[in-house]
């Protein structure tokens, strides 16, 4: 059993909520499994599966490895709870301006335990108030990037990094990008829900569907897709599938060239659940999940090399999606 196969087994156990019978769990490389689970952003989900299986008494994991896993999961959860507290403080700082969250905290609310969904910063949509938010931050002693007309500017305050979005998924500088941004603006509307009754606002399910798919697509081109993003789709669909206006959203997905991606993610989630066998296309997608990440320091890569890498990614993506 490879470490990759082991990850899927424990995720499956976690999703099912019950141990697997008749499986041999010999020769598991626990530290390698820990490192790969962290890299894939699914550490806590894998640990949940380990705990369920260990309760059956047939899992050969040492006390030391158990303590290491437990400690790393609790540490991660603590960091995410702290970020959530910082995000609420930021929302209070910019109030009464709206703090509409994109990605991280929005997706986390669909996970069984929100603090188990890791993210590195807070993405917000300014709703036209980007400059006002920047001003509030600087007046409070924080740092806000100015003179930036790209997708978002960076904010740093009290240890929190915020991406203050002017646009949702692109710079809106080409006709196609502008059309996509218009569609996203139309779908998000003014329909927001306070997260856990706080000041952080979550968008509606129709918007989150499009945002999540574009987020996965962009991640592939720049950093690589990880299992964390697949699990976002799984937990989101599990709760919101019947609340989405599929006629409207399918039209938008087709216009944005992400309809096939939605189908792919759905089918791959069925593989993880054990409801579908992998075909060649799904196997290719899985292989892409475990590719090493591209160098994130894009400014250090000559532009020609960066363009070539992106073209190769797009070509391989075309074969899968």
C-alpha positions in Angstrom: 0.0 0.0 0.0 1.6 3.3 -1.1 1.4 6.4 0.9 -0.9 8.0 -1.7 -3.3 5.0 -1.5 -3.2 5.2 2.3 -4.3 8.8 2.2 -7.4 7.9 0.2 -8.2 5.0 2.5 -8.2 7.2 5.6 -10.2 10.0 3.9 -12.7 7.4 2.8 -13.0 6.1 6.4 -13.4 9.7 7.7 -16.2 10.4 5.2 -18.0 7.1 5.9 -17.6 7.5 9.6 -16.8 3.9 10.1 -13.7 1.6 10.0 -12.9 -0.5 7.1 -13.0 -4.3 7.5 -10.6 -6.8 6.0 -7.8 -4.3 5.1 -4.2 -4.8 6.0 -2.6 -1.7 7.4 1.0 -3.0 7.6 4.1 -1.1 6.7 2.5 2.4 6.8 5.1 5.1 6.8 3.5 7.4 9.3 5.8 10.4 9.1 5.7 10.3 5.3 1.9 10.0 5.4 1.9 13.0 7.8 4.0 15.1 5.5 2.0 14.3 2.4 -1.3 14.9 4.2 -0.1 18.3 5.3 1.1 19.2 1.8 -2.3 18.2 0.4 -4.2 20.3 3.1 -6.1 17.2 4.4 -4.1 16.5 7.6 -7.1 16.6 9.9 -9.4 14.6 7.6 -6.8 11.8 7.4 -6.3 11.9 11.1 -10.0 11.6 11.7 -9.9 8.4 9.6 -6.9 7.1 11.5 -8.8 7.6 14.8 -11.8 5.8 13.6 -9.8 2.9 12.3 -7.6 2.8 15.4 -10.7 2.4 17.6 -11.1 -1.0 16.0 -7.8 -2.0 17.4 -6.2 -3.3 14.2 -4.1 -0.3 13.3 -0.4 -0.7 14.0 0.5 2.9 15.0 2.8 3.6 17.9 2.0 5.9 20.8 4.8 8.3 19.6 3.2 8.6 16.1 -0.2 9.0 17.5 1.0 11.9 19.7 2.8 13.5 16.8 -0.3 13.4 14.6 -2.6 14.6 17.4 -0.2 17.4 18.2 0.1 18.6 14.6 -3.7 18.5 14.0 -4.4 20.5 17.2 -1.6 23.0 16.3 -3.2 23.5 12.9 -6.7 23.9 14.3 -5.4 26.4 16.8 -3.8 28.4 14.0 -7.0 28.4 12.0 -9.1 29.5 15.1 -6.6 32.3 15.6 -6.9 33.4 12.0 -10.7 33.4 12.3 -10.5 35.6 15.4 -8.1 38.0 13.5 -10.5 38.0 10.5 -13.4 39.0 12.8 -11.3 41.7 14.3 -10.5 43.0 10.8 -14.2 42.9 9.9 -14.9 45.0 13.0 -12.2 47.5 12.0 -13.6 48.2 8.6 -17.3 48.1 9.8 -19.8 49.4 8.7 -18.2 48.6 5.3 -19.1 45.0 4.3 -16.5 42.2 4.7 -17.5 39.6 2.1 -15.1 36.7 2.3 -14.0 34.7 -0.7 -12.5 31.2 -0.6 -11.0 30.2 2.8 -13.5 31.1 5.5 -16.4 30.7 3.1 -15.3 27.1 2.1 -14.4 26.2 5.7 -17.9 26.6 6.9 -18.9 23.6 4.9 -16.3 21.3 6.4 -17.5 19.1 9.4 -15.1 21.1 11.6 -14.4 24.6 10.2 -11.0 24.9 11.9 -9.8 21.8 10.0 -9.9 23.6 6.7 -6.5 25.4 6.4 -5.9 28.7 4.6 -3.1 31.2 4.7 -4.8 34.6 4.3 -8.1 36.3 4.2 -9.6 37.1 0.8 -12.3 39.8 0.9 -14.3 41.5 -1.8 -14.5 45.3 -1.4 -17.8 45.8 -3.1 -16.5 49.0 -4.5 -14.9 50.1 -1.2 -11.3 49.0 -1.7 -9.8 52.5 -1.2 -11.9 53.2 1.9 -10.8 49.9 3.5 -7.1 50.7 2.7 -7.5 54.0 4.4 -9.1 52.5 7.5 -6.2 50.0 7.8 -3.5 52.6 7.5 -5.2 54.8 10.1 -5.3 51.8 12.4 -1.5 51.4 12.0 -1.6 48.6 9.4 -0.1 48.5 5.9 -2.1 48.6 2.8 -0.7 48.4 -0.7 -1.8 51.3 -2.9 -1.6 52.2 -6.5 -2.5 48.7 -7.5 -5.2 48.3 -10.1 -4.8 44.5 -10.4 -7.1 41.8 -9.0 -6.3 42.7 -5.4 -4.0 44.7 -3.1 -2.3 43.3 0.0 -3.1 44.4 3.5 -1.0 43.5 6.6 -2.4 44.3 10.1 -2.0 42.6 13.5 -0.4 39.6 12.0 -3.1 39.0 9.4 -2.6 39.1 5.7 -5.6 40.2 3.7 -6.1 40.2 -0.1 -8.5 43.1 -0.7 -10.1 42.2 -4.0 -11.1 44.8 -6.6 -11.9 41.9 -9.0 -12.9 38.3 -8.2 -10.7 36.0 -10.4 -8.8 38.2 -12.9 -7.6 41.7 -13.5 -10.6 42.4 -15.8 -8.3 43.9 -18.4 -9.3 41.8 -21.4 -12.7 41.6 -22.9 -13.1 38.0 -21.8 -11.9 38.8 -18.2 -14.3 41.7 -18.1 -17.2 39.5 -19.2 -16.4 36.9 -16.5 -16.2 39.6 -13.8 -19.5 41.0 -14.9 -21.1 37.5 -14.7 -19.6 37.1 -11.2 -20.9 40.5 -10.1 -24.4 39.7 -11.4 -24.5 36.3 -9.5 -23.1 37.6 -6.2 -25.8 40.4 -6.0 -26.5 41.5 -2.5 -27.3 38.1 -1.0 -24.9 37.6 1.9 -25.0 35.5 5.1 -23.2 36.3 8.3 -20.8 33.5 9.2 -21.7 32.1 12.6 -23.6 35.4 13.3 -20.4 37.5 13.1 -19.3 40.3 10.8 -17.7 38.1 8.2 -20.2 37.7 5.3 -20.5 34.7 3.0 -21.8 34.9 -0.5 -24.7 32.8 -1.9 -24.3 29.3 -3.1 -24.6 30.2 -6.8 -21.7 32.6 -6.5 -19.6 30.1 -4.4 -20.0 27.5 -7.1 -18.5 29.7 -9.8 -15.8 31.1 -7.4 -14.8 27.7 -6.3 -14.4 26.3 -9.8 -12.4 29.3 -11.0 -10.3 29.1 -7.9 -9.4 25.5 -8.7 -8.7 26.4 -12.3 -6.4 29.2 -11.4 -4.7 27.1 -8.7 -3.8 24.6 -11.4 -2.2 27.2 -13.6 -0.2 28.9 -10.9 0.5 26.5 -8.0 -1.1 23.1 -8.6 -4.4 21.6 -7.4 -4.4 19.8 -4.1 -6.8 17.4 -2.3 -7.9 20.3 -0.1 -9.6 21.9 -3.0 -11.3 18.6 -4.0 -12.6 18.3 -0.5 -14.0 21.9 -0.6 -16.1 20.8 -3.6 -17.2 17.6 -1.8 -18.4 19.3 1.4 -19.9 22.2 -0.5 -21.9 20.0 -2.9 -23.0 17.8 0.0 -24.7 20.7 1.6 -25.6 23.1 -1.2 -26.4 20.9 -4.2 -30.1 21.3 -3.9 -29.9 25.1 -3.2 -28.1 26.0 -6.5 -29.9 27.4 -9.5 -28.4 24.9 -11.9 -30.0 26.3 -15.0 -28.5 29.7 -14.4 -25.2 28.5 -13.1 -24.7 25.9 -15.9 -25.1 28.7 -18.4 -22.4 30.7 -16.6 -20.1 27.7 -16.2 -20.3 27.0 -19.9 -19.5 30.6 -20.7 -16.5 30.5 -18.3 -15.3 27.1 -19.6 -15.5 25.4 -16.2 -18.5 23.1 -16.7 -16.2 20.1 -17.5 -14.2 20.9 -14.4 -17.4 20.7 -12.3 -18.1 17.3 -13.8 -14.5 16.1 -13.2 -14.5 17.2 -9.5 -17.9 15.6 -8.9 -16.7 12.3 -10.5 -13.5 12.3 -8.5 -15.3 12.9 -5.3 -17.3 9.8 -6.1 -14.1 7.9 -6.5 -13.0 9.1 -3.1 -16.3 7.9 -1.6 -15.8 4.5 -3.3 -18.9 5.0 -5.5 -17.0 5.1 -8.9 -14.0 3.4 -10.4 -11.2 5.6 -11.8 -11.0 5.8 -15.6 -8.0 7.2 -17.5 -9.2 10.8 -17.2 -9.7 10.6 -13.5 -6.3 8.9 -13.0 -4.7 11.7 -14.9 -6.4 14.2 -12.7 -5.2 12.3 -9.6 -1.6 12.3 -10.9 -1.9 16.1 -11.3 -3.0 16.5 -7.7 0.3 15.0 -6.5 2.6 16.9 -8.8 5.2 19.0 -7.1 4.1 22.6 -6.7 5.4 25.1 -9.2 7.8 27.7 -7.8 5.6 30.3 -6.1 8.2 33.0 -6.4 7.0 33.8 -9.9 8.8 37.2 -10.0 12.1 35.3 -9.8 11.3 33.2 -12.9 12.1 34.8 -16.3 8.8 35.7 -18.0 9.6 33.4 -21.0 10.0 30.4 -18.7 6.9 31.3 -16.8 4.8 31.5 -20.0 6.2 28.2 -21.2 5.4 26.5 -17.9 1.9 27.9 -18.1 1.4 26.8 -21.6 2.5 23.2 -20.7 0.0 23.3 -17.8 -2.8 24.4 -20.0 -2.0 21.7 -22.5 -2.0 19.0 -19.9 -5.2 20.5 -18.3 -6.9 20.3 -21.8 -6.3 16.5 -21.8 -8.0 16.1 -18.5 -10.8 18.6 -18.5 
